[in-house]
Amino acid sequence: MLTREDAVWLVELETAEALDECLAVVRERWPALGDFPLKVKLSFARSRTRSWGGWRDGKPFVSLCLDWLLEMPLRREFREYASFADDPEIGSFWGNWRECLRALVAHEVAHAVCGALARTEQAAAWPDLRTAHGDGWREVYRVLRAELLAVG
């Protein structure tokens, strides 16, 4: 069995890989966003229960709550919000801890991408970018999640 320290190291490593892959997709798919300097915060605090992403201080950011991954079960449910939990492409699913981590990264980076897209000239072409889980966000999340889980 892994120690907590070893599990944190492994999750940090896998998170960095997932973020790198996700950012490569963002830069390829949405070149208008440029380098996309994503600010990332990882937390393993046992008291923290939520992750989030978006736009803060003029930059895209994600803050990932990762303590729940340290148990590294063989399979677990990755639960999405009820409004799209049944969507076959972006809804809830059962997977291993790496698949759940990749879905979390895609979910939160999608919020950051929407925050950035809403500030571009292309914003008018996108539906509902400023609504947390609206149509624009779902479209971005669908792209990111398909790519991250396909490579994972």
Secondary structure as a PSIPRED ss2 file (coil, helix, strand):
# PSIPRED VFORMAT (PSIPRED V4.0)

   1 M C   1.000  0.000  0.000
   2 L C   1.000  0.000  0.000
   3 T C   1.000  0.000  0.000
   4 R H   0.000  1.000  0.000
   5 E H   0.000  1.000  0.000
   6 D H   0.000  1.000  0.000
   7 A H   0.000  1.000  0.000
   8 V H   0.000  1.000  0.000
   9 W H   0.000  1.000  0.000
  10 L H   0.000  1.000  0.000
  11 V H   0.000  1.000  0.000
  12 E H   0.000  1.000  0.000
  13 L H   0.000  1.000  0.000
  14 E H   0.000  1.000  0.000
  15 T H   0.000  1.000  0.000
  16 A H   0.000  1.000  0.000
  17 E H   0.000  1.000  0.000
  18 A H   0.000  1.000  0.000
  19 L H   0.000  1.000  0.000
  20 D H   0.000  1.000  0.000
  21 E H   0.000  1.000  0.000
  22 C H   0.000  1.000  0.000
  23 L H   0.000  1.000  0.000
  24 A H   0.000  1.000  0.000
  25 V H   0.000  1.000  0.000
  26 V H   0.000  1.000  0.000
  27 R H   0.000  1.000  0.000
  28 E H   0.000  1.000  0.000
  29 R H   0.000  1.000  0.000
  30 W C   1.000  0.000  0.000
  31 P H   0.000  1.000  0.000
  32 A H   0.000  1.000  0.000
  33 L H   0.000  1.000  0.000
  34 G C   1.000  0.000  0.000
  35 D C   1.000  0.000  0.000
  36 F C   1.000  0.000  0.000
  37 P C   1.000  0.000  0.000
  38 L C   1.000  0.000  0.000
  39 K E   0.000  0.000  1.000
  40 V E   0.000  0.000  1.000
  41 K E   0.000  0.000  1.000
  42 L E   0.000  0.000  1.000
  43 S E   0.000  0.000  1.000
  44 F C   1.000  0.000  0.000
  45 A C   1.000  0.000  0.000
  46 R C   1.000  0.000  0.000
  47 S C   1.000  0.000  0.000
  48 R C   1.000  0.000  0.000
  49 T C   1.000  0.000  0.000
  50 R C   1.000  0.000  0.000
  51 S C   1.000  0.000  0.000
  52 W E   0.000  0.000  1.000
  53 G E   0.000  0.000  1.000
  54 G E   0.000  0.000  1.000
  55 W E   0.000  0.000  1.000
  56 R E   0.000  0.000  1.000
  57 D C   1.000  0.000  0.000
  58 G C   1.000  0.000  0.000
  59 K E   0.000  0.000  1.000
  60 P E   0.000  0.000  1.000
  61 F E   0.000  0.000  1.000
  62 V E   0.000  0.000  1.000
  63 S E   0.000  0.000  1.000
  64 L E   0.000  0.000  1.000
  65 C E   0.000  0.000  1.000
  66 L C   1.000  0.000  0.000
  67 D H   0.000  1.000  0.000
  68 W H   0.000  1.000  0.000
  69 L H   0.000  1.000  0.000
  70 L C   1.000  0.000  0.000
  71 E C   1.000  0.000  0.000
  72 M C   1.000  0.000  0.000
  73 P C   1.000  0.000  0.000
  74 L C   1.000  0.000  0.000
  75 R C   1.000  0.000  0.000
  76 R E   0.000  0.000  1.000
  77 E E   0.000  0.000  1.000
  78 F E   0.000  0.000  1.000
  79 R C   1.000  0.000  0.000
  80 E C   1.000  0.000  0.000
  81 Y C   1.000  0.000  0.000
  82 A C   1.000  0.000  0.000
  83 S C   1.000  0.000  0.000
  84 F C   1.000  0.000  0.000
  85 A C   1.000  0.000  0.000
  86 D C   1.000  0.000  0.000
  87 D C   1.000  0.000  0.000
  88 P C   1.000  0.000  0.000
  89 E C   1.000  0.000  0.000
  90 I C   1.000  0.000  0.000
  91 G C   1.000  0.000  0.000
  92 S C   1.000  0.000  0.000
  93 F E   0.000  0.000  1.000
  94 W E   0.000  0.000  1.000
  95 G E   0.000  0.000  1.000
  96 N C   1.000  0.000  0.000
  97 W H   0.000  1.000  0.000
  98 R H   0.000  1.000  0.000
  99 E H   0.000  1.000  0.000
 100 C H   0.000  1.000  0.000
 101 L H   0.000  1.000  0.000
 102 R H   0.000  1.000  0.000
 103 A H   0.000  1.000  0.000
 104 L H   0.000  1.000  0.000
 105 V H   0.000  1.000  0.000
 106 A H   0.000  1.000  0.000
 107 H H   0.000  1.000  0.000
 108 E H   0.000  1.000  0.000
 109 V H   0.000  1.000  0.000
 110 A H   0.000  1.000  0.000
 111 H H   0.000  1.000  0.000
 112 A H   0.000  1.000  0.000
 113 V H   0.000  1.000  0.000
 114 C H   0.000  1.000  0.000
 115 G H   0.000  1.000  0.000
 116 A H   0.000  1.000  0.000
 117 L H   0.000  1.000  0.000
 118 A C   1.000  0.000  0.000
 119 R C   1.000  0.000  0.000
 120 T C   1.000  0.000  0.000
 121 E H   0.000  1.000  0.000
 122 Q H   0.000  1.000  0.000
 123 A H   0.000  1.000  0.000
 124 A H   0.000  1.000  0.000
 125 A H   0.000  1.000  0.000
 126 W C   1.000  0.000  0.000
 127 P C   1.000  0.000  0.000
 128 D C   1.000  0.000  0.000
 129 L C   1.000  0.000  0.000
 130 R C   1.000  0.000  0.000
 131 T C   1.000  0.000  0.000
 132 A C   1.000  0.000  0.000
 133 H C   1.000  0.000  0.000
 134 G C   1.000  0.000  0.000
 135 D H   0.000  1.000  0.000
 136 G H   0.000  1.000  0.000
 137 W H   0.000  1.000  0.000
 138 R H   0.000  1.000  0.000
 139 E H   0.000  1.000  0.000
 140 V H   0.000  1.000  0.000
 141 Y H   0.000  1.000  0.000
 142 R H   0.000  1.000  0.000
 143 V H   0.000  1.000  0.000
 144 L H   0.000  1.000  0.000
 145 R H   0.000  1.000  0.000
 146 A H   0.000  1.000  0.000
 147 E H   0.000  1.000  0.000
 148 L H   0.000  1.000  0.000
 149 L H   0.000  1.000  0.000
 150 A H   0.000  1.000  0.000
 151 V H   0.000  1.000  0.000
 152 G C   1.000  0.000  0.000
